């Protein structure tokens, strides 16, 4: 018993140390976002005098558009793509998880393969295709693919649906319920925890997506927050790091809020499917 | 069960339900793959139609020193960051797998960097803390090391990207934690009756039982690391002296800065081949170290 408590003590010490190392950059980030430029080169964590105007000045530092505008762009785009991803992925997952049809095994294997496919292989033709549709500098290259489901999310939902007992939909079927009725009235409500997991991760990934906007959006009025941040560094000859770090910090706040609001879905979601390394 | 199967046989409804993915698969995956394979044998700039040039792109790539450089950079990044991330993730997961107080809080703090790690915001943060006046230099100063520009020095720039990647071991850790909880406690009891110490238990019980999860994390880590882009693009831009020019970055520059889309398509197929071979090798080797539940009986 004694050695057990000793080992727990050691575990606590190591974990505290790890947490400190992991969290220190974030803490420094918070402090630095309130610092003036000269103070940033000092080793202190927090400034002598908090520069709240890093936030107010940074918010309006870019010409023509304020961060309000970029945040609205990001929010609009992320909510649209997330909603479409959840709807389409749940439909597809229901098909794979509950129905039998010819070649199902093959399609399922291909679905799993697409999760592992490096996106670079489809990147250029997709770009050329969207270019020929005149979709460059619109949000359609993000919205249309999201209506076709994400392979990762479909897989996650299939795993979940397989765990739901089949008696419920069988009796509904005997009662004359259509497949869509079963999906809508029985499976969808039972899938709620998994749907929330999908919603969260879809939101996070779309929110922080940088590569897509980088290649598809080219005028500032369409920019999302990540692109605006990058522009913030690029357009200044002498970077006012305090302001840049303040805006960067604000840009991850939606992610943090979502994380703290729905922590248990996170842990379950990652653990059951092993999302993203 | 059979009864249920018959009930659920619904070809039309089945295809209707999976049709969003099926259409996407055809239009956004299969057709683009065929096209990019074709483009890789052409000279294509997007502004004019592709022109067939046979093996020319691949021949040029084989003589392209930037291609070899990006391979070297990417392999160095993958080989250092993937194992380091796994080791940290497993180590911390084992610490968290005890009945200790505050596990939720530890897990939250340790996972937090992984939550935001892929964002441009964190890349911006990294650019600053590893810079000349960044806080890394304050820490190294404590050990009497002269301040240096970690990002601006070819020898250390890639290291900053590896550090950023390792800092985000949280997802792998949570998967490990779930895997550790699945290991039946009787196995540990039996082995301690046999007189096995903690260390031997780790090698004879934990590692074999966890090997499928380690394998999964390894494969996903490899595939993601080979495609690493945002951090290098924002923090170092591939520099200094191309020391952080990752494969995905080089491909992006060829495709969207130089508009050599045929050449970039060839690069993409080479990347696919590399990732496929790396994955295949791992699957083959996995036979020798990954144990699945149903063969644990034969292992003793």
Contacts between the chains, C-beta under 8 A, distances in Angstrom:
chain1	res1	chain2	res2	distance
A	7	B	98	7.7
A	8	B	98	6.4
A	8	B	100	5.4
A	11	B	95	4.9
A	11	B	98	5.8
A	11	B	100	5.9
A	12	B	100	6.5
A	12	B	102	8.0
A	14	B	95	5.9
A	15	B	92	7.5
A	15	B	95	5.5
A	15	B	96	7.2
A	15	B	100	7.8
A	15	B	106	5.0
A	18	B	92	6.0
A	18	B	95	7.8
A	18	B	106	7.8
A	18	B	110	6.4
A	19	B	106	5.7
A	19	B	109	4.4
A	19	B	110	6.1
A	22	B	109	6.0
A	22	B	110	5.2
A	22	B	112	7.2
A	22	B	113	5.7
A	22	B	167	7.0
A	23	B	109	5.2
A	23	B	112	7.0
A	25	B	113	7.5
A	25	B	125	6.6
A	25	B	129	6.2
A	25	B	135	7.9
A	25	B	167	7.5
A	26	B	112	6.6
A	26	B	113	7.2
A	28	B	129	6.7
A	28	B	135	5.3
A	29	B	125	5.2
A	32	B	128	7.2
A	40	B	128	7.7
A	40	B	133	6.2
A	41	B	133	3.6
A	43	B	135	6.8
A	43	B	138	3.7
A	43	B	141	7.6
A	88	B	20	4.3
A	88	B	21	7.3
A	91	B	17	5.4
A	91	B	18	7.9
A	91	B	20	6.1
A	92	B	17	6.4
A	92	B	18	4.9
A	92	B	20	5.7
A	92	B	21	4.3
A	94	B	17	5.4
A	95	B	13	7.6
A	95	B	14	5.3
A	95	B	15	7.6
A	95	B	16	7.5
A	95	B	17	2.9
A	95	B	18	4.0
A	96	B	17	8.0
A	96	B	18	6.3
A	98	B	8	6.1
A	99	B	8	5.4
A	99	B	9	7.8
A	99	B	10	4.9
A	99	B	13	5.9
A	99	B	14	4.0
A	99	B	17	6.4
A	100	B	5	6.2
A	100	B	8	5.0
A	100	B	9	4.7
A	100	B	10	7.0
A	100	B	14	6.7
A	101	B	9	7.4
A	101	B	10	6.5
A	101	B	11	4.4
A	101	B	13	7.9
A	101	B	14	3.1
A	101	B	15	5.9
A	102	B	11	5.9
A	104	B	14	6.9
A	107	B	18	6.7
A	107	B	22	7.1
A	110	B	25	6.8
A	111	B	21	6.9
A	111	B	25	7.8
A	114	B	25	6.8
A	114	B	29	5.8
A	116	B	219	7.7
A	116	B	223	5.7
A	116	B	275	7.8
A	116	B	279	6.9
A	117	B	29	7.0
A	117	B	272	7.5
A	118	B	223	7.1
A	118	B	226	6.8
A	118	B	227	5.4
A	118	B	268	7.4
A	118	B	271	5.6
A	118	B	272	5.6
A	118	B	275	5.4
A	119	B	227	6.8
A	120	B	227	6.8
A	120	B	248	6.4
A	120	B	251	5.7
A	120	B	267	7.7
A	120	B	268	4.2
A	120	B	271	5.6
A	120	B	272	7.6
A	121	B	32	7.6
A	121	B	33	5.7
A	121	B	36	5.8
A	121	B	268	4.9
A	121	B	269	6.6
A	121	B	271	7.4
A	121	B	272	4.9
A	122	B	28	6.5
A	122	B	29	5.8
A	122	B	32	3.9
A	122	B	33	6.0
A	122	B	36	6.7
A	123	B	32	8.0
A	123	B	36	7.8
A	123	B	255	7.3
A	123	B	268	6.7
A	124	B	32	7.9
A	124	B	36	5.6
A	124	B	39	6.3
A	124	B	255	5.7
A	124	B	261	5.2
A	124	B	264	5.9
A	124	B	265	5.2
A	124	B	268	6.8
A	125	B	31	7.2
A	125	B	32	3.7
A	125	B	33	7.8
A	125	B	35	3.8
A	125	B	36	5.0
A	125	B	39	6.9
A	125	B	265	7.9
A	126	B	28	6.3
A	126	B	32	5.2
A	127	B	46	7.8
A	127	B	255	7.7
A	128	B	35	7.5
A	128	B	46	6.1
A	128	B	261	7.2
A	129	B	32	7.2
A	131	B	46	6.5
A	145	B	24	6.5
A	145	B	28	5.7
A	147	B	20	6.5
A	148	B	20	4.9
A	148	B	21	6.1
A	148	B	23	6.1
A	148	B	24	2.7
A	148	B	25	7.9
A	148	B	27	7.9
A	148	B	28	6.7
A	149	B	20	5.2
A	149	B	21	4.5
A	149	B	24	6.4
A	151	B	21	7.4
A	154	B	21	6.2
A	166	B	4	5.4
A	166	B	8	7.9
A	170	B	4	6.0
A	170	B	7	5.9
A	173	B	7	5.8
A	179	B	10	6.2
A	179	B	13	4.3
A	179	B	17	7.3
A	180	B	13	7.9
A	183	B	17	7.4
A	204	B	115	7.3
A	207	B	119	8.0
A	208	B	116	7.6
A	208	B	118	5.5
A	208	B	119	4.0
A	208	B	120	7.3
A	210	B	119	7.6
A	210	B	120	5.3
A	210	B	230	4.8
A	210	B	233	7.8
A	210	B	234	7.7
A	211	B	229	5.9
A	211	B	230	6.6
A	214	B	233	8.0
A	215	B	252	7.9
A	215	B	256	5.9
A	226	B	119	6.7
A	226	B	120	4.1
A	226	B	121	7.7
A	229	B	120	5.0
A	229	B	121	6.3
A	229	B	124	6.2
A	230	B	120	5.8
A	230	B	234	6.3
A	233	B	124	6.6
A	233	B	127	7.7
A	241	B	128	5.6
A	244	B	124	6.0
A	244	B	128	7.8
A	245	B	124	6.9
A	245	B	125	6.7
A	245	B	128	6.5
A	248	B	120	7.4
A	248	B	121	3.6
A	248	B	122	7.7
A	248	B	124	4.7
A	248	B	125	6.3
A	249	B	121	6.9
A	251	B	119	6.9
A	251	B	120	7.5
A	251	B	121	4.7
A	252	B	116	4.5
A	252	B	119	5.9
A	252	B	121	5.0
A	252	B	122	7.5
A	255	B	115	5.9
A	255	B	116	5.6
A	255	B	119	7.4
A	256	B	112	7.8
A	256	B	115	7.2
A	256	B	116	7.3
A	259	B	112	7.6
A	259	B	115	5.4
A	263	B	104	7.9
A	263	B	108	6.9
A	266	B	111	7.7
A	267	B	107	7.4
A	267	B	174	5.9
A	270	B	171	5.4
A	270	B	174	4.5
A	270	B	175	6.3
A	270	B	178	7.9
A	271	B	174	5.7
A	271	B	175	6.2
A	271	B	177	7.1
A	271	B	178	3.5
A	272	B	178	7.5
A	274	B	171	7.9
A	274	B	175	4.8
A	274	B	213	7.9
A	274	B	216	5.4
A	274	B	217	7.1
A	274	B	220	6.5
A	275	B	171	6.4
A	276	B	171	5.8
A	276	B	220	7.1
A	276	B	224	6.8
A	277	B	85	7.4
A	277	B	171	6.0
A	277	B	172	5.8
A	277	B	217	6.3
A	277	B	220	4.2
A	277	B	221	4.2
A	277	B	223	8.0
A	277	B	224	4.9
A	277	B	225	7.8
